[in-house]
Amino acid sequence: MADQPTDSSSHQHFAIIVAGGSGSRMKTDVPKQFLLLGDKPILQRTIEQFLAVIPASQIILVLPARDLSTWNSLCEAHHFHPAIQIVTGGSSRFQSVRNGLMAIMSSAGIVAVHDGVRPFISPDIIRASYEVAAQTGSAVTCVPVKDSVRVVDQDGRSKAVDRTMYRLVQTPQTFRLDLFRQAFATDEQPFFTDCASVVEYAGFQVTLIEGSYENIKITTPDDLRGF
């Protein structure tokens, strides 16, 4: 994907944290990113993992306009005031990421896109994603499939497939900034499920890196059991 390998330390590292979820599958009126995980909001814990790696000024938080006041109130209540940029999201994840991308003024660098409700991402994986993206142009975290997998056709018939050929994709998904901008200059497509699909559609190769089974996306009440 990249023209030639580059040194990760020679580029600025940015992060776009997308937090546009609702509380529907959590069965709560509170958007899931604002629920408490222990004594802190989930979103705060996610941001703290990136603050362990890059300066606050290079983090862009993308929130729906309706949630800005809620987030500000939570920051006051939890004495959390990093100097991150906050931008308003769009009507889809693609548009929200593009809004975050527009907030990055640098012409070169590496940008990681991460789900606001994945608070268990480790700083080590974040660092690795920047390093690999600098070398190859992209670094998409994933884990091998543990369970048996079957594919189902339109008639409901199923057959077993080789699970070793499949990966479960996570975030961060990290890219060289110039290539990421090229990819997001396209029109949105219905099959864009994540940033990797956008980059692939633009004709760039996607590099996979090892994620973690602990790096779950908090979606349902079961995901918070034990915390």
CYANA upper distance limits for C-alpha pairs under 8 A (distance plus 0.5 A):
  1 MET  CA    136 THR  CA      6.24
  1 MET  CA    137 GLY  CA      5.71
  1 MET  CA    138 SER  CA      7.79
  1 MET  CA    204 PHE  CA      5.94
  1 MET  CA    205 GLN  CA      5.71
  1 MET  CA    206 VAL  CA      7.87
  2 ALA  CA    135 GLN  CA      7.61
  2 ALA  CA    136 THR  CA      5.67
  2 ALA  CA    137 GLY  CA      5.15
  2 ALA  CA    176 ARG  CA      8.40
  4 GLN  CA    135 GLN  CA      7.79
  4 GLN  CA    136 THR  CA      8.22
  5 PRO  CA    134 ALA  CA      7.09
  5 PRO  CA    135 GLN  CA      4.75
  5 PRO  CA    136 THR  CA      6.87
  6 THR  CA     10 SER  CA      8.31
  6 THR  CA    134 ALA  CA      5.87
  6 THR  CA    135 GLN  CA      5.83
  7 ASP  CA     11 HIS  CA      7.94
  7 ASP  CA    131 GLU  CA      8.00
  7 ASP  CA    134 ALA  CA      6.65
  7 ASP  CA    135 GLN  CA      7.50
  8 SER  CA    110 ILE  CA      8.41
  8 SER  CA    130 TYR  CA      6.90
  8 SER  CA    131 GLU  CA      5.60
  8 SER  CA    132 VAL  CA      8.48
  8 SER  CA    133 ALA  CA      8.36
  8 SER  CA    134 ALA  CA      5.50
  8 SER  CA    135 GLN  CA      7.97
 11 HIS  CA    108 ALA  CA      7.45
 11 HIS  CA    109 GLY  CA      5.23
 11 HIS  CA    110 ILE  CA      7.16
 12 GLN  CA    108 ALA  CA      7.96
 12 GLN  CA    109 GLY  CA      5.31
 12 GLN  CA    110 ILE  CA      6.86
 13 HIS  CA     54 ILE  CA      7.21
 13 HIS  CA     58 GLN  CA      7.41
 13 HIS  CA    109 GLY  CA      6.40
 13 HIS  CA    110 ILE  CA      5.45
 13 HIS  CA    111 VAL  CA      6.41
 13 HIS  CA    112 ALA  CA      8.32
 13 HIS  CA    130 TYR  CA      7.72
 14 PHE  CA     54 ILE  CA      7.93
 14 PHE  CA     58 GLN  CA      5.38
 14 PHE  CA     59 ILE  CA      6.30
 14 PHE  CA     60 ILE  CA      8.26
 14 PHE  CA    104 ILE  CA      8.48
 14 PHE  CA    109 GLY  CA      7.88
 14 PHE  CA    110 ILE  CA      6.59
 14 PHE  CA    111 VAL  CA      5.05
 14 PHE  CA    112 ALA  CA      6.72
 15 ALA  CA     50 PHE  CA      8.20
 15 ALA  CA     58 GLN  CA      6.99
 15 ALA  CA     59 ILE  CA      5.32
 15 ALA  CA     60 ILE  CA      6.57
 15 ALA  CA    111 VAL  CA      5.85
 15 ALA  CA    112 ALA  CA      5.10
 15 ALA  CA    113 VAL  CA      6.26
 15 ALA  CA    114 HIS  CA      7.86
 16 ILE  CA     59 ILE  CA      6.61
 16 ILE  CA     60 ILE  CA      5.29
 16 ILE  CA     61 LEU  CA      6.47
 16 ILE  CA     62 VAL  CA      7.61
 16 ILE  CA     97 VAL  CA      7.62
 16 ILE  CA    100 GLY  CA      6.53
 16 ILE  CA    101 LEU  CA      7.87
 16 ILE  CA    111 VAL  CA      7.69
 16 ILE  CA    112 ALA  CA      6.64
 16 ILE  CA    113 VAL  CA      5.24
 16 ILE  CA    114 HIS  CA      6.83
 17 ILE  CA     47 ILE  CA      8.25
 17 ILE  CA     59 ILE  CA      7.94
 17 ILE  CA     60 ILE  CA      6.66
 17 ILE  CA     61 LEU  CA      5.39
 17 ILE  CA     62 VAL  CA      6.58
 17 ILE  CA    113 VAL  CA      6.38
 17 ILE  CA    114 HIS  CA      5.41
 17 ILE  CA    115 ASP  CA      6.33
 17 ILE  CA    116 GLY  CA      6.10
 18 VAL  CA     61 LEU  CA      6.72
 18 VAL  CA     62 VAL  CA      5.43
 18 VAL  CA     63 LEU  CA      7.27
 18 VAL  CA     93 ARG  CA      8.30
 18 VAL  CA     96 SER  CA      7.66
 18 VAL  CA     97 VAL  CA      7.51
 18 VAL  CA    113 VAL  CA      7.87
 18 VAL  CA    114 HIS  CA      6.79
 18 VAL  CA    115 ASP  CA      5.79
 18 VAL  CA    116 GLY  CA      5.90
 19 ALA  CA     33 GLN  CA      7.08
 19 ALA  CA     43 LEU  CA      8.16
 19 ALA  CA     61 LEU  CA      7.88
 19 ALA  CA     62 VAL  CA      6.49
 19 ALA  CA     63 LEU  CA      5.97
 19 ALA  CA     64 PRO  CA      8.26
 19 ALA  CA    115 ASP  CA      6.93
 19 ALA  CA    116 GLY  CA      5.17
 19 ALA  CA    117 VAL  CA      7.57
 20 GLY  CA     62 VAL  CA      7.88
 20 GLY  CA     63 LEU  CA      6.11
 20 GLY  CA     64 PRO  CA      6.28
 20 GLY  CA     89 GLY  CA      7.77
 20 GLY  CA     93 ARG  CA      8.39
 21 GLY  CA     31 PRO  CA      6.55
 21 GLY  CA     32 LYS  CA      7.02
 21 GLY  CA     33 GLN  CA      7.53
 22 SER  CA     29 ASP  CA      8.30
 22 SER  CA     30 VAL  CA      7.62
 22 SER  CA     31 PRO  CA      4.77
 22 SER  CA     32 LYS  CA      6.57
 23 GLY  CA     27 LYS  CA      6.51
 23 GLY  CA     28 THR  CA      5.50
 23 GLY  CA     29 ASP  CA      5.98
 23 GLY  CA     30 VAL  CA      5.88
 23 GLY  CA     31 PRO  CA      4.79
 23 GLY  CA     32 LYS  CA      5.63
 24 SER  CA     28 THR  CA      6.75
 24 SER  CA     29 ASP  CA      7.71
 24 SER  CA     31 PRO  CA      8.46
 25 ARG  CA    219 THR  CA      6.87
 25 ARG  CA    220 THR  CA      5.98
 25 ARG  CA    221 PRO  CA      8.42
 26 MET  CA     32 LYS  CA      7.20
 26 MET  CA    219 THR  CA      6.79
 26 MET  CA    220 THR  CA      5.11
 26 MET  CA    221 PRO  CA      5.83
 27 LYS  CA    220 THR  CA      8.34
 27 LYS  CA    221 PRO  CA      8.16
 28 THR  CA     32 LYS  CA      8.46
 30 VAL  CA     34 PHE  CA      7.22
 30 VAL  CA     35 LEU  CA      7.36
 31 PRO  CA     35 LEU  CA      7.54
 32 LYS  CA     42 ILE  CA      8.17
 32 LYS  CA    117 VAL  CA      7.80
 32 LYS  CA    218 ILE  CA      8.10
 32 LYS  CA    219 THR  CA      7.80
 33 GLN  CA     41 PRO  CA      7.38
 33 GLN  CA     42 ILE  CA      5.73
 33 GLN  CA     43 LEU  CA      5.54
 33 GLN  CA    116 GLY  CA      6.86
 33 GLN  CA    117 VAL  CA      5.98
 34 PHE  CA     41 PRO  CA      5.61
 34 PHE  CA     42 ILE  CA      6.40
 34 PHE  CA     43 LEU  CA      6.71
 34 PHE  CA     71 TRP  CA      7.99
 34 PHE  CA     74 LEU  CA      8.41
 35 LEU  CA     41 PRO  CA      5.82
 35 LEU  CA     42 ILE  CA      6.46
 36 LEU  CA     40 LYS  CA      5.67
 36 LEU  CA     41 PRO  CA      4.70
 36 LEU  CA     42 ILE  CA      6.31
 37 LEU  CA     41 PRO  CA      6.25
 37 LEU  CA     42 ILE  CA      5.97
 37 LEU  CA    224 LEU  CA      7.92
 37 LEU  CA    227 PHE  CA      6.69
 38 GLY  CA    227 PHE  CA      6.32
 40 LYS  CA     44 GLN  CA      7.04
 40 LYS  CA     45 ARG  CA      7.25
 40 LYS  CA     78 HIS  CA      7.69
 41 PRO  CA     45 ARG  CA      7.10
 41 PRO  CA     74 LEU  CA      8.21
 42 ILE  CA     46 THR  CA      6.89
 42 ILE  CA    116 GLY  CA      8.13
 42 ILE  CA    117 VAL  CA      6.79
 42 ILE  CA    119 PRO  CA      6.69
 43 LEU  CA     47 ILE  CA      6.75
 43 LEU  CA    116 GLY  CA      5.92
 43 LEU  CA    117 VAL  CA      6.72
 43 LEU  CA    119 PRO  CA      7.46
 44 GLN  CA     48 GLU  CA      6.65
 44 GLN  CA     80 PHE  CA      8.24
 45 ARG  CA     49 GLN  CA      7.08
 45 ARG  CA    119 PRO  CA      5.94
 46 THR  CA     50 PHE  CA      7.55
 46 THR  CA    116 GLY  CA      6.59
 46 THR  CA    117 VAL  CA      7.49
 46 THR  CA    118 ARG  CA      6.81
 46 THR  CA    119 PRO  CA      4.53
 46 THR  CA    120 PHE  CA      7.63
 46 THR  CA    121 ILE  CA      7.91
 47 ILE  CA     51 LEU  CA      6.75
 47 ILE  CA    116 GLY  CA      8.19
 47 ILE  CA    119 PRO  CA      8.30
 48 GLU  CA     52 ALA  CA      6.88
 49 GLN  CA     53 VAL  CA      7.72
 49 GLN  CA    119 PRO  CA      7.96
 49 GLN  CA    121 ILE  CA      7.44
 49 GLN  CA    122 SER  CA      7.03
 49 GLN  CA    123 PRO  CA      6.28
 50 PHE  CA     54 ILE  CA      6.60
 50 PHE  CA     59 ILE  CA      8.39
 50 PHE  CA    123 PRO  CA      7.17
 50 PHE  CA    126 ILE  CA      7.89
 51 LEU  CA     55 PRO  CA      6.55
 51 LEU  CA     56 ALA  CA      6.56
 52 ALA  CA    123 PRO  CA      6.96
 53 VAL  CA    123 PRO  CA      6.76
 53 VAL  CA    126 ILE  CA      7.94
 53 VAL  CA    127 ARG  CA      7.38
 54 ILE  CA     58 GLN  CA      7.30
 54 ILE  CA     59 ILE  CA      8.24
 55 PRO  CA     59 ILE  CA      7.72
 56 ALA  CA     82 PRO  CA      6.43
 56 ALA  CA     83 ALA  CA      5.88
 56 ALA  CA     84 ILE  CA      5.42
 57 SER  CA     83 ALA  CA      6.23
 57 SER  CA     84 ILE  CA      5.55
 57 SER  CA     85 GLN  CA      7.21
 58 GLN  CA     84 ILE  CA      7.40
 58 GLN  CA     85 GLN  CA      8.23
 59 ILE  CA     84 ILE  CA      5.83
 59 ILE  CA     85 GLN  CA      6.78
 60 ILE  CA     84 ILE  CA      6.52
 60 ILE  CA     85 GLN  CA      5.22
 60 ILE  CA     86 ILE  CA      6.22
 60 ILE  CA     87 VAL  CA      7.60
 60 ILE  CA    100 GLY  CA      6.73
 60 ILE  CA    103 ALA  CA      7.97
 61 LEU  CA     84 ILE  CA      7.60
 61 LEU  CA     85 GLN  CA      6.61
 61 LEU  CA     86 ILE  CA      5.27
 61 LEU  CA     87 VAL  CA      6.78
 61 LEU  CA    100 GLY  CA      7.87
 62 VAL  CA     86 ILE  CA      6.41
 62 VAL  CA     87 VAL  CA      5.52
 62 VAL  CA     88 THR  CA      6.14
 62 VAL  CA     89 GLY  CA      5.88
 62 VAL  CA     96 SER  CA      7.09
 62 VAL  CA     97 VAL  CA      8.10
 62 VAL  CA     99 ASN  CA      8.27
 62 VAL  CA    100 GLY  CA      6.73
 63 LEU  CA     67 ASP  CA      6.92
 63 LEU  CA     68 LEU  CA      7.13
 63 LEU  CA     86 ILE  CA      7.73
 63 LEU  CA     87 VAL  CA      6.94
 63 LEU  CA     88 THR  CA      5.72
 63 LEU  CA     89 GLY  CA      5.76
 64 PRO  CA     68 LEU  CA      7.39
 64 PRO  CA     88 THR  CA      5.96
 64 PRO  CA     89 GLY  CA      5.46
 64 PRO  CA     90 GLY  CA      7.73
 65 ALA  CA     88 THR  CA      6.06
 65 ALA  CA     89 GLY  CA      7.56
 67 ASP  CA     71 TRP  CA      6.72
 68 LEU  CA     72 ASN  CA      6.72
 69 SER  CA     73 SER  CA      6.66
 70 THR  CA     74 LEU  CA      6.77
 71 TRP  CA     75 CYS  CA      6.66
 72 ASN  CA     76 GLU  CA      6.83
 73 SER  CA     77 ALA  CA      6.71
 74 LEU  CA     78 HIS  CA      6.57
 75 CYS  CA     79 HIS  CA      6.18
 75 CYS  CA     80 PHE  CA      5.24
 75 CYS  CA     81 HIS  CA      6.85
 76 GLU  CA     80 PHE  CA      7.04
 76 GLU  CA     81 HIS  CA      8.21
 87 VAL  CA     99 ASN  CA      7.58
 87 VAL  CA    100 GLY  CA      6.96
 87 VAL  CA    103 ALA  CA      8.10
 88 THR  CA     96 SER  CA      7.97
 88 THR  CA     99 ASN  CA      7.77
 89 GLY  CA     93 ARG  CA      8.49
 89 GLY  CA     95 GLN  CA      7.45
 89 GLY  CA     96 SER  CA      4.75
 89 GLY  CA     97 VAL  CA      8.10
 89 GLY  CA     99 ASN  CA      6.89
 89 GLY  CA    100 GLY  CA      8.24
 90 GLY  CA     94 PHE  CA      8.39
 90 GLY  CA     95 GLN  CA      5.36
 90 GLY  CA     96 SER  CA      5.05
 90 GLY  CA     99 ASN  CA      7.67
 91 SER  CA     95 GLN  CA      6.98
 91 SER  CA     96 SER  CA      7.68
 92 SER  CA     96 SER  CA      6.67
 93 ARG  CA     97 VAL  CA      6.58
 93 ARG  CA    194 ASP  CA      8.36
 94 PHE  CA     98 ARG  CA      6.71
 94 PHE  CA    188 GLU  CA      7.38
 94 PHE  CA    192 PHE  CA      7.95
 94 PHE  CA    194 ASP  CA      8.15
 94 PHE  CA    195 CYS  CA      8.15
 95 GLN  CA     99 ASN  CA      6.63
 95 GLN  CA    188 GLU  CA      8.49
 96 SER  CA    100 GLY  CA      6.84
 97 VAL  CA    101 LEU  CA      6.59
 97 VAL  CA    113 VAL  CA      8.23
 98 ARG  CA    102 MET  CA      6.71
 98 ARG  CA    184 PHE  CA      7.07
 99 ASN  CA    103 ALA  CA      7.24
100 GLY  CA    104 ILE  CA      7.70
101 LEU  CA    181 ARG  CA      8.09
107 SER  CA    177 LEU  CA      7.92
107 SER  CA    178 ASP  CA      7.50
108 ALA  CA    176 ARG  CA      8.19
108 ALA  CA    177 LEU  CA      6.24
108 ALA  CA    178 ASP  CA      6.71
109 GLY  CA    176 ARG  CA      6.64
109 GLY  CA    177 LEU  CA      5.76
109 GLY  CA    178 ASP  CA      8.15
110 ILE  CA    130 TYR  CA      7.01
110 ILE  CA    133 ALA  CA      7.55
110 ILE  CA    134 ALA  CA      7.32
110 ILE  CA    174 THR  CA      7.49
110 ILE  CA    175 PHE  CA      6.18
110 ILE  CA    176 ARG  CA      5.06
110 ILE  CA    177 LEU  CA      5.62
111 VAL  CA    130 TYR  CA      8.23
111 VAL  CA    174 THR  CA      6.01
111 VAL  CA    175 PHE  CA      5.96
111 VAL  CA    176 ARG  CA      6.88
111 VAL  CA    177 LEU  CA      6.36
112 ALA  CA    129 SER  CA      8.23
112 ALA  CA    130 TYR  CA      7.92
112 ALA  CA    172 PRO  CA      6.25
112 ALA  CA    173 GLN  CA      6.04
112 ALA  CA    174 THR  CA      4.47
112 ALA  CA    175 PHE  CA      6.91
113 VAL  CA    171 THR  CA      7.35
113 VAL  CA    172 PRO  CA      5.79
113 VAL  CA    173 GLN  CA      5.79
113 VAL  CA    174 THR  CA      6.62
113 VAL  CA    195 CYS  CA      8.27
114 HIS  CA    118 ARG  CA      8.10
114 HIS  CA    171 THR  CA      5.58
114 HIS  CA    172 PRO  CA      4.96
114 HIS  CA    173 GLN  CA      7.15
115 ASP  CA    171 THR  CA      6.91
115 ASP  CA    172 PRO  CA      7.84
115 ASP  CA    217 LYS  CA      8.01
117 VAL  CA    217 LYS  CA      6.08
117 VAL  CA    218 ILE  CA      5.94
117 VAL  CA    219 THR  CA      8.31
118 ARG  CA    171 THR  CA      8.38
118 ARG  CA    215 ASN  CA      6.65
118 ARG  CA    216 ILE  CA      6.31
118 ARG  CA    217 LYS  CA      5.25
118 ARG  CA    218 ILE  CA      6.85
119 PRO  CA    215 ASN  CA      7.87
119 PRO  CA    216 ILE  CA      8.49
119 PRO  CA    217 LYS  CA      8.47
120 PHE  CA    214 GLU  CA      6.86
120 PHE  CA    215 ASN  CA      5.51
120 PHE  CA    216 ILE  CA      7.43
121 ILE  CA    125 ILE  CA      7.55
121 ILE  CA    126 ILE  CA      8.04
121 ILE  CA    212 SER  CA      8.30
121 ILE  CA    214 GLU  CA      8.08
121 ILE  CA    215 ASN  CA      5.61
122 SER  CA    126 ILE  CA      7.00
122 SER  CA    215 ASN  CA      8.48
123 PRO  CA    127 ARG  CA      6.61
124 ASP  CA    128 ALA  CA      6.66
125 ILE  CA    129 SER  CA      6.62
125 ILE  CA    211 GLY  CA      7.31
126 ILE  CA    130 TYR  CA      7.05
126 ILE  CA    172 PRO  CA      7.50
127 ARG  CA    131 GLU  CA      6.85
128 ALA  CA    132 VAL  CA      6.62
129 SER  CA    133 ALA  CA      6.49
129 SER  CA    138 SER  CA      8.47
129 SER  CA    139 ALA  CA      5.77
129 SER  CA    140 VAL  CA      7.81
129 SER  CA    141 THR  CA      8.08
129 SER  CA    172 PRO  CA      7.93
129 SER  CA    173 GLN  CA      8.03
129 SER  CA    174 THR  CA      6.48
129 SER  CA    209 ILE  CA      7.87
130 TYR  CA    134 ALA  CA      6.65
130 TYR  CA    139 ALA  CA      7.91
130 TYR  CA    174 THR  CA      7.01
130 TYR  CA    175 PHE  CA      8.33
131 GLU  CA    135 GLN  CA      7.07
132 VAL  CA    136 THR  CA      6.54
132 VAL  CA    137 GLY  CA      7.97
132 VAL  CA    138 SER  CA      7.30
132 VAL  CA    139 ALA  CA      6.27
133 ALA  CA    137 GLY  CA      4.99
133 ALA  CA    138 SER  CA      4.63
133 ALA  CA    139 ALA  CA      5.47
133 ALA  CA    174 THR  CA      6.60
133 ALA  CA    175 PHE  CA      5.87
133 ALA  CA    176 ARG  CA      6.59
134 ALA  CA    138 SER  CA      7.91
134 ALA  CA    175 PHE  CA      8.20
134 ALA  CA    176 ARG  CA      6.90
136 THR  CA    207 THR  CA      7.58
137 GLY  CA    175 PHE  CA      5.99
137 GLY  CA    176 ARG  CA      5.48
137 GLY  CA    179 LEU  CA      7.98
137 GLY  CA    206 VAL  CA      8.44
137 GLY  CA    207 THR  CA      8.39
138 SER  CA    173 GLN  CA      8.00
138 SER  CA    174 THR  CA      6.06
138 SER  CA    175 PHE  CA      4.80
138 SER  CA    176 ARG  CA      6.92
138 SER  CA    205 GLN  CA      8.29
138 SER  CA    206 VAL  CA      6.28
138 SER  CA    207 THR  CA      5.99
138 SER  CA    208 LEU  CA      8.45
139 ALA  CA    173 GLN  CA      6.39
139 ALA  CA    174 THR  CA      5.54
139 ALA  CA    175 PHE  CA      6.91
139 ALA  CA    206 VAL  CA      7.48
139 ALA  CA    207 THR  CA      5.61
139 ALA  CA    208 LEU  CA      6.08
139 ALA  CA    209 ILE  CA      6.47
140 VAL  CA    169 VAL  CA      7.86
140 VAL  CA    170 GLN  CA      7.80
140 VAL  CA    171 THR  CA      7.32
140 VAL  CA    172 PRO  CA      7.07
140 VAL  CA    173 GLN  CA      4.90
140 VAL  CA    174 THR  CA      6.68
140 VAL  CA    196 ALA  CA      7.64
140 VAL  CA    206 VAL  CA      7.66
140 VAL  CA    207 THR  CA      6.63
140 VAL  CA    208 LEU  CA      5.27
140 VAL  CA    209 ILE  CA      6.26
141 THR  CA    169 VAL  CA      6.70
141 THR  CA    170 GLN  CA      5.82
141 THR  CA    171 THR  CA      6.22
141 THR  CA    172 PRO  CA      6.67
141 THR  CA    173 GLN  CA      6.78
141 THR  CA    208 LEU  CA      6.40
141 THR  CA    209 ILE  CA      5.39
141 THR  CA    210 GLU  CA      6.04
141 THR  CA    211 GLY  CA      5.24
142 CYS  CA    167 ARG  CA      6.54
142 CYS  CA    168 LEU  CA      5.86
142 CYS  CA    169 VAL  CA      4.82
142 CYS  CA    170 GLN  CA      5.70
142 CYS  CA    171 THR  CA      8.22
142 CYS  CA    208 LEU  CA      7.14
142 CYS  CA    209 ILE  CA      6.77
142 CYS  CA    210 GLU  CA      6.03
142 CYS  CA    211 GLY  CA      5.32
142 CYS  CA    212 SER  CA      7.90
143 VAL  CA    167 ARG  CA      6.02
143 VAL  CA    168 LEU  CA      5.81
143 VAL  CA    169 VAL  CA      7.23
143 VAL  CA    170 GLN  CA      8.27
143 VAL  CA    210 GLU  CA      6.55
143 VAL  CA    211 GLY  CA      6.00
143 VAL  CA    212 SER  CA      6.85
143 VAL  CA    213 TYR  CA      7.27
144 PRO  CA    164 THR  CA      7.50
144 PRO  CA    166 TYR  CA      7.02
144 PRO  CA    167 ARG  CA      5.17
144 PRO  CA    168 LEU  CA      6.73
145 VAL  CA    163 ARG  CA      6.61
145 VAL  CA    164 THR  CA      7.54
145 VAL  CA    166 TYR  CA      6.72
145 VAL  CA    167 ARG  CA      6.09
145 VAL  CA    168 LEU  CA      6.75
146 LYS  CA    163 ARG  CA      8.17
147 ASP  CA    163 ARG  CA      8.03
148 SER  CA    160 ALA  CA      8.19
148 SER  CA    161 VAL  CA      8.46
148 SER  CA    163 ARG  CA      6.75
149 VAL  CA    160 ALA  CA      6.53
149 VAL  CA    161 VAL  CA      6.36
149 VAL  CA    162 ASP  CA      7.74
149 VAL  CA    163 ARG  CA      6.36
150 ARG  CA    158 SER  CA      6.56
150 ARG  CA    159 LYS  CA      5.77
150 ARG  CA    160 ALA  CA      4.82
150 ARG  CA    161 VAL  CA      6.12
151 VAL  CA    158 SER  CA      5.87
151 VAL  CA    159 LYS  CA      6.11
151 VAL  CA    160 ALA  CA      6.98
151 VAL  CA    161 VAL  CA      7.33
152 VAL  CA    156 GLY  CA      6.21
152 VAL  CA    157 ARG  CA      6.02
152 VAL  CA    158 SER  CA      4.74
152 VAL  CA    159 LYS  CA      7.30
153 ASP  CA    157 ARG  CA      6.04
153 ASP  CA    158 SER  CA      6.83
162 ASP  CA    166 TYR  CA      8.18
170 GLN  CA    211 GLY  CA      7.67
170 GLN  CA    215 ASN  CA      8.12
173 GLN  CA    195 CYS  CA      7.37
173 GLN  CA    196 ALA  CA      7.49
175 PHE  CA    179 LEU  CA      7.74
175 PHE  CA    180 PHE  CA      6.57
176 ARG  CA    180 PHE  CA      6.64
177 LEU  CA    181 ARG  CA      6.66
178 ASP  CA    182 GLN  CA      6.95
179 LEU  CA    183 ALA  CA      6.78
179 LEU  CA    199 VAL  CA      8.48
180 PHE  CA    184 PHE  CA      6.75
180 PHE  CA    199 VAL  CA      7.26
181 ARG  CA    185 ALA  CA      6.74
182 GLN  CA    186 THR  CA      8.16
182 GLN  CA    202 ALA  CA      8.05
183 ALA  CA    198 VAL  CA      6.64
183 ALA  CA    199 VAL  CA      5.68
183 ALA  CA    201 TYR  CA      8.10
183 ALA  CA    202 ALA  CA      5.66
184 PHE  CA    198 VAL  CA      7.46
184 PHE  CA    199 VAL  CA      8.18
186 THR  CA    202 ALA  CA      8.35
188 GLU  CA    192 PHE  CA      7.75
191 PHE  CA    197 SER  CA      8.22
192 PHE  CA    197 SER  CA      5.98
192 PHE  CA    198 VAL  CA      6.38
193 THR  CA    197 SER  CA      6.86
194 ASP  CA    198 VAL  CA      7.34
195 CYS  CA    199 VAL  CA      6.78
196 ALA  CA    200 GLU  CA      6.51
196 ALA  CA    206 VAL  CA      7.21
197 SER  CA    201 TYR  CA      6.54
198 VAL  CA    202 ALA  CA      6.93
199 VAL  CA    203 GLY  CA      7.32
199 VAL  CA    204 PHE  CA      6.32
199 VAL  CA    205 GLN  CA      8.15
199 VAL  CA    206 VAL  CA      7.96
200 GLU  CA    204 PHE  CA      5.59
200 GLU  CA    205 GLN  CA      6.53
200 GLU  CA    206 VAL  CA      7.03
211 GLY  CA    215 ASN  CA      7.78
216 ILE  CA    223 ASP  CA      8.47
218 ILE  CA    223 ASP  CA      5.99
218 ILE  CA    224 LEU  CA      7.70
219 THR  CA    223 ASP  CA      7.12
220 THR  CA    224 LEU  CA      8.07
221 PRO  CA    225 ARG  CA      7.36
